[in-house]
Amino acid sequence: MEEATVTKPNFFTGRAISLSLFVILASVVGGQTWLLPPQNKGDFLLPWFLSLLGVIGSGTIVLPWLRQLKVGQVIREEGPQSHLQKAGTPTMGGIFVVPIALLVAVLWTGVAREVIATVLLTLAFMVVGWLDDWLILRYKSNKGISPRMKMVLLGVASLVFCLWASWQGLSTTVGLPFHWSLPLGWFFWFLAMFVLLGSSNATNLTDGLDGLAGGTGAIAALGLAFLLYPGHTPLAIFCLSVSGAYLGFLWHNHNPARVFMGDTGSLALGGALAGAAILGDKLWGLLILGLLFVWESLSTILQVAYYKATKNEEGIGKRLFKMAPFHHHLELSGWSELQVVATFYAVGLLLLAVTLGIKTIGAG
């Protein structure tokens, strides 16, 4: 008589990882809300939660529409072979994530001036991302806008944002932890442009696995909200809305993803984080909270530079990593997609704790 095969439940799933992240972030938001005075309790929990529910709800409506339009993701052939099965999954999910976040932020802050500026910047980055996604889908290739044109368009949006901030008299002194400061004068605007372009590029590169950019972005935006509150409450509410929206996106984007955010969502995420950090004078916090994004971008730069530096007579160079960005290197080293995403979430939460610890000790 054959023995019955007992199938053990698998608790390490994309849904379980996303749910765990939700519980942790909800606990953090709820804890902060509990510490606030009664008149301010709505500043944290409600915009975060409304954005989260709004994205979950809007996604259920938009997803069937995206499937009907057949806006399926084009997977690059040189990528990990395990990703080829994702071909055809709807992309451009940012079209229902970003608007929900921005709408909640605007309504909740009473159309605050700095929030409107950051919203317009985020929308501009979203439109550039949408154009890139649309061209990829139209021509069924992995080439949308040329890298140069993309940088030009993002650069124009960033320049307009910086000119507005300069006109508003934004300080060109960069605040640092423990009440230190760094006066930069006119060089501040070069730094601001670099942060805006670098942040959007880094979040774009991180959007390569199911739930990766959405989860890490939600963590970073929440950390930035804590840093901005209460000194820049409208910007903090903006970041809370962004955090809730990208966390809500995981409902549709956790492994196996039913939709990808595309450049539409990933470029907007980077622009939102950078814009809020610049106006709120929290660039030091963005650097710590965004170290994962920085490393993803840096790994790509190092890969290209090392390949060019080691080219032989036949024009073939060596690779520093098995593939860049770094999350693909981990995949090709034997890590499962779920292991990579869970590890990135854990590191992101650690960076959040470090950032909040520095603020508590005396960063201001």
Order of alpha helices (4+ residues) and beta strands (2+ residues): alpha-alpha-alpha-alpha-alpha-beta-beta-alpha-alpha-alpha-alpha-alpha-alpha-alpha-alpha
